[in-house]
Amino acid sequence: MKRNSASPQSVAMESPGVKTLLAVMLIMTLPALVSVARVDATAATLEIERIAVFKNGLGYFSSRATLPQAATTVELGELPVPSHGTLWVGYDEKTPVRGLFARLEQVVSEVPVDSVAGLLAANVGRSVTLDPGSITGTLLAVTADVVLVRTPKGTVAVALGSVTRAMVAGDEVGSTRTVEATNTVLRLELTRPAAGAAVEVDYLAKGITWAPSYRIDLSDPKVALFSAKAVVVNEVADLEDVELDLITGFPNLMFADVASPMAPGQTLEGFFQALRQRRQQRSDHSVVMQQRALNVLPSGSHLPHAYSTATEGRESEDLFLCPVQRLTLRRGETAWLPLFTAEMPYEHVYTWEIPDFLDREERYRYGQPEEPREEKVYHACRLTNAAGVPLTTAPAQFVRNGQIVGQDLSHYTNPGSATTIRINRALGLVAEQAEIETSRERQAVRLHGNYYDKVGIRGELKLRNLLGKSARLEVTKSLSGEVDATSDDPERTRTAKGLRAANSTHRLLWRLDLKAGEEKSISYEYTVLVRH
């Protein structure tokens, strides 16, 4: 049984180009913790050099080891559980690799105690005092529920959950506990020694992620100061001076949730079951989350949030890789990393979105008593991405003169493109809407075995600006059917109807400038087929 006092440490190295990447036939050993003859092997440290980190808890790890002298069997150490189809070994064409083998090995680690129960378990046989009650005596045993203490008056059983304080007498008090774990250990076999040659092991595995967020400073009326940061969470291994790339995009990683057969601990049936479930799911692995007056700090009283310009990244097919400084991060640690700050032109806009009242069953649902509706107008920021790198989907916090004013979700935005992010509800813009039925022709159409009524609808929208300043509004109405008439010349977007849909869909967009105190009315008319 192997004993570890700490997690395996990784040291980054400058990686000379591997001349040829050859697929190694990975030989799976059946996962069983049985007593077998151990192959004599020379150890070589497999060091993590680079990680491409996804936002869904996955990382693509690139590791390197230098082969020792006169060895044909090399133990490469522990490895996280790789995803199916992603474990590859790279080596020079002169390196005589025969195969890579995996086995389970139990690792025993000593970690500090982190509870009263842990302290007691580490000091059985010593003199202790337990509170409440100041019970003093020799600690005989600690179970999941009970602590047994021998006192001068007899043996006392104390409920473990009731012990709030424990004092252990003497010096050399036990302060660690033993933790057993089962790890995957790799063994590389060569047909002849290859001293000094390098091998690379690349794989996709869970255990590391990054969470981006943005800070948008609107203190300037026309140019926003846009700052980005990343929080990196590491639960996989100790990282030492590692090259880190943060992945932006929508990766398609079909077998990310299927453990590789090179990860002992699963049966063949379990592996095939995971494959069957993955094929059935075929799910997308894409990754997606009252306004009032605020007292603001005087201008200049807060520290600026400027993290230099965006680091030039690189594209990898449909993904964008944003490099950060070389990172040292222990297992279990979390890092807060500044990424960039950029000035971005922006404007204030107020949005009101009115949904389609025809449901999926093609029944008209406006005004149903069980579906009360409150009209909501939002104050939003429309800014242009001038950072030179894509903006990934992330929380965006708005501040003005150092004070937070709102937070919402910023969606993926390409360089040079505009994005609209909500700030708060605009309670100073009062919105009302109504739809009335103007005509109905019953059972006018029969489609796909169903009868439909042909219904005429007239809609009216009213807006009143109580903000005390002018406001630029965008009013969006979605509807099904055919648009017959509109006021104020909205932009129209029409989509093709589905194969079994009775109606096509439309999107009407009005762009309005409403002065302080001004009221505005908008109307539209349409005809829709409603399932009878």
N, C-alpha and C positions, 0 to 999 in steps of 0.2 A: 504494500500500500504506500503510495507516494505522499510525502508530507510537504506542504507549501506554507510558508509564513506570509506570503503576499501574492498578489495577482502577478501573472507573467508580465515582465516589463518589455516594452518595445522601443528600439532606438532607430531613428530614421537614418538612411544612408543615401548618398547620391547614387542613383541607379543607372549604370551604363546600359546602353541598349541591348536587349536580348536579341541575338541574331535571328533566331527562328522560334516561333511559338508552335509547339507541337502538342497535339491533344494526347494526353496520357490515358491509356485504358485504366480506369479506376477500378480497382479490385475490391469488392465489398466483402467485409468479414461479417459473418452473422453475429449480431449483437448479443453476447451472453457473457456475464461476469463469471467465468468458470476458471478453474485452475489449469493454466496451460504453461508450457515451457516458453519462457521469454526469450526472444531473439536478442543476441548481443548486438547493441547498437551504440554508435558514437553520436553524442548530442550535437546539434547545430541549432543556433537560435534563429527562429523564423521571425523576423522583425517587420512590423507593419510600417510601411513607408508612406502610403497614400490612401486616402479614403474619399470616395465620392458619396456624399451624404444626401439621402432623400428625406422628404418631410414626413414619410409614413413609417418611420422606425427602421428603415433599411439602409445599409451602407454597402458600397462596393469596395472591398478591401484589396489592396495590393501589397503583398509581403515578399520579403527576400531573405535568403539564407546563403551563406558561403559554405561550400562542402569542405569537411575536414580532411586531414591527411590520412591516407592508407585505409579509408573506410569504404566498404561497399554497402553497409546498412547504416542509415543516418536517421536518428530520431529528431523530428522537427518540432515536437512539443504540442501544446494544446491548440485547438482550433474551435472557433464558434461554429454553431450548426449552420452549414451553408444551404442555400436554396437549391432545389433540384435543377440540374443542368448548368450551374454557374461556376462550379469548381474546376479550374484549369491550372495546369502546371506549365511554365515556360522555362526553356533551357537552351543552351547552345547546342548546335548539332554535333559537337564533339563530346558532349556529356552523355554517357551511356546509361540512361535511365531505363530501368526494367519495369518499375511500377510504383504506385503509391498505395500504402495500406493504412487502414484505420482500425483502432481498437478502443475499447472503453477502459479507463483507468480511474480508480478511486483516489481522490486527492483530499487530504486532511489539512485544514488550515486552522490556525489559532487567531481568533479575533477578540477584541475587547468586549467585556460583558456590557450590556446596554439596558439592564433592568435589575430590579431587586431579586427576582427569581433567578436570573443568571448569576448574580453574585453569590447567592446561597448555594446553587448547584456546583459552583467552582470551589466551595470551601467546606464540603462535608467532612466531619471529624474535628472541626475547629470549634472554639468557644464563640458563641454569638449572643447578641441581645436583640430581641425583636420588639418592635412597637407596632400597635399600641399594646400596653400591658407590661412593658419592660420584662419580657420573658428571657431569662438568662440561663444558658446551659450549653451542652455539647450538641452540635448539629448532627443528627443521625442520618437523615435522608430527606430528599426533596423530590416530590412527585409532581404530576401536573396539577394536583389540587391541594396537597397537604404538605406541611413542613413538620417533621418530627424532631423534637428537642428533648434531650435527657436533662432534667433538672434535679436538684437535691431532693425534691419531693416526689419525683417520678417522671415518667415520659409524658410530654405534652404534645398533642396534635393541633396544629394551627392551620386554619384555612389560608392557603397561599395568597388568595386574592385580597385578604384582609391585612396583609403585612404592608405597612406604609414606610417603614424604615428598618434597616438591618445594620448592626455594627458587628464587625468581625474583629476579635481580639488578636493581638500580636503583630509581628512585622510581616514579611513575606506572604501577604494575603493574595489568594488566587484572584486574578482580575481578567482572565481570558477564558473563553469557552472554545470548545472544539467543534468545528463545522466540517462535515463530510460532504463531498460533491463528487459527481461522476463526470469526467471530461473526455472529450475525444482527442486522442493522441495520434499523430501522423508518423508513419515510418516510410522513408524513401529508400528503395533498393536499387543499386547500380550493378551492372555486369562487371565493372572494374572500377578502382578508385579514380576520382577526378578532383584531386586536391586543388582548392582555390577557385573552382568553377562556381557559378552562381545559379540558383534556381529561384523562380518566382512562383508564388501560389496566389491566385486571384479568385475571389469568391464573393457572392452576395450573401449577406447575413443580417439578421435582426440584432438590435441592441444599441443603435445609435440613431439620433435624429437631430434635426434642427428646426427651430420655430422662429420664423421671421416676424417682425413688427415694424411699423412706421410711426414717425412723429412728424406732423405737418404743422409748421408754424405759420399762422396767417396774420402775423403782426403787420406786415407790409400789405397794403391794399391790392397790389397787383402781382407780386412775386412771392410764392411760398417757399419757405426753407424746408426741404424734404429730407429727413434723416432716416436711415435704415439701420437696423441692428439684427443680430441673430443670437438666439440662445441654443447652445449645443449641449445635448444631454448624452452622456456616455455611460452605458451599462455593460460594455462588452469586454474591455481590456484596458490596461494602462497604455496610454499613448505618449510617446516621447518625440517631440520635434517632428510631427507628422504633417505632411502636405494635405490640406483639406480643401475640397471643392464642394460648394453648396449647390445642389441641383435645383434648377427652376424649370418647370414644364410639366407635362402630363405623361409620365412614363408608363409604358405597357409592360408589366412584369408578370407574365401569366402564371409562373410557378413559384412566385415569391413565398407563398404560404405552404409550399410542399417541401419538406426536409429532404435533402439529398440522401441517397442510399449510403453515401460515405459517412453519414452520421449514425454510428451505432446507437442502439437503444430503441430502435423501432423494428418491428417484424416486417417480413415481406408483405403480409396481408395488410398491415397498417400503411405501408408505402403505397400499395395498389389502391387502397381505399381512399387515400388522400388524392391520388391522381384522378380517381373517378369523381370525387366530389368537386375537384377543380374544374373538370370538363363540364360538369353539370352547371356550375355556377356561371362560368364565363363572365364574371363580373369585371367591371372597369376598376382598375386599381388607382384611379385618379384621386388625387388628393383634393377635399374641401374641409363658416362660423355666423319729456316736456322741456322744452326749451325754457330757460328762465334767465333773468339778469344775473350776472356773476360779478363779484368784486374782483377786479384785476389788479395785479401789482403794477407799480409805476414802471414805465419803460426803462430798461437798462438795469433793473434790480435782480435779474435772473441770469444764470450762466448760459452762454450759447451752447447749442448742441451741434457741433460741427465735427465730422469724422473724416475729413479730407474728401477728395473726389472718389467716384466709384472706381474700383479696381477693374482694369480691363479683363474681362472674362473671355471665354471661348465657347463656341457652339460645337455640340456633338450631335449631329443629325438634328433631331427635333428638340433636344434639351440644351439648356444653357448652364454652363458651369461657372460659378462665381468663386474664385480662389480667395482664401483668407490667409492671414499670416500663419507661418508654421506653428503648430499647436502642441502643447504639452498638457495633457488632461488625464488625470487618474480615473480609474474605474470607479463609478459612483459619483463623480464630480459633474458639475454643470458650469458651463462657461458663457458669459455675456460678452459678445463680440461686436464692436462697432463696425459697420460696413462702409457707408458713405453718406455724404450730405450733398445735395444738389439744389440749385435754385430752379424753380419751375413756375412758369406763368400760369395764372389761374383766374377764375371768375366765380362769383357767387351766383347760384341758380336755385330756384325753388321748384320742386317737382310734385305733381299730383297725378297719381296713377289710379285709373278706374278700371276694374276688371270686366271681363266678359261675364254676362249673367246667364249664358247658356252652359249647362254643366256637361259632363262627359256622356251622360245619357240623353243629351240633346233635349233637355227639359229646361224651360225658362224659370230662373230662380230669383228674380228681382223682387224685393219687398217681402220675402218669406219671413214670418214672425220668428221662426227659430234661427234665423241668420241675421241678427242685428249688425248694422255696419256703421262705423264711424269714419267720416272722411278725414284723411290725413294728408297734410301738405308738409313736405320735408325741405329743410334748408340743406343744400348740398354744395360741395366744392367740385368744380370741374377743372382739372389741371392737366397739363400736357407733360408727358414723361420726357424730361430733358436730361436724364441721368446717363444716357448712353447704354444702359443695360435694361433688360426686361424687369418689370416689377412683378413679383410673384404674389399669389393670393395671400393676404395677411391682414391682421388687425391694423387699423390706422387710427391714431389718436390725434385730435386737433387741439392746438393750443394757441392762445393769443396773449402776448405780453407775459408769458410765463405761466398762464393759468389754463387748465384744461377746460375745453368747451364742448367736447363730444368725442365719440368713438364709433366707428363702424367698420365694415369689411371692405378692403380694397381688393379688386379682382385683377387677374393677370393682365398686364398692359405692356405692349411692345414699345420699344424706344420710338419717340416721335408721335405716339398715339395719345389720345385724350381718354381720360377716365373720369367718371362721376362718382363721388363718395358722399354718402349722407353724413351730415353733421348732427342735426337735431330736428325734432318736430318744430315746425314754424306755426306756433299758436296765434301769431299775429295775422295770419292769412286764413280767413274764414271761407270754407268751401262747402257748397251744397250741391247735390245732384239728385235728379229724379228722372224716371222713365215711365211713360204712360203708353198704354196700348191704344192705337188709333184705328185699327181694323183687324179682322180675323176671318179667314176663309177656312172653315173646318174640313178636315180630311181632304185637303187640296191636292196632296201628292202621296203616292205610295212608293216607298223605296225599301229594298231589302226586307220585304215582308211587313213593314211598319207603315202606318198612316201618319202624315204630318199635317198640322195646321199651318197655314201661311199667315203670319202675324206681322202687322205694321207697328213699329215702335217709334216714338218721338222722345228724345232725351234732351234735358236742359241742365246746364251747368252754371253755377253762379259763384263768383269770387269777390271778396272784399278785402282790401289791403289796409290793415290796421297797424302795420309795422312802424309807421312814422317816417318811412323812406321808400323810394322806388324799389321795385322788385322785378326781376326777370323770371317769368314763370314758364314752365313746360308742362302742359296738361296732356296726358296720354289716355286715350280710351281704346280698349280692346273690345271687339264685337264680332259675332258670327252673323253671316247672312250677306245681304247686298246693301251697300250704302246708297241711299236715295238723294239725300240733300245734307249740306253742312253750312254752317256760318263761319265767317272769319278765315276761310281758306286754309284748312289744316293740311299738313303733309300726310299722304296716304300710303300705307304699305299693305299689300295684299299677299297672302300666302295661298298656295294651291291646297285644295281640300283633300282629305284622305280618301282612300279607295271606298270606304264605307260611310264616309261622313256626308251628311245632307247639305251642309253649309261650308262655304269657305270662310276664312277668318281675315279680319282687317285690323289695322292699327292706325288710329288717327292721332296726330300730334299737333297741338297748337302751341306756338311760341308767342308769348305775350309780354309786353312791358307795362306793368301796372303802377301808376303813380300812387303816392301816399294818399290814403283816403278814397281812392277810386274803386268803383264797383264795375264788374264785367259779367255779362251773360253770354253763354255759348249754346248753340242748339245743333242737333243732328237728327237725321231720320234714317231708318233702315228697315228692311224686310227680312224676316228670319223664318225658317222652317222649324217648327217646334213639334217634337214627337208627341203624338196624340195619346 
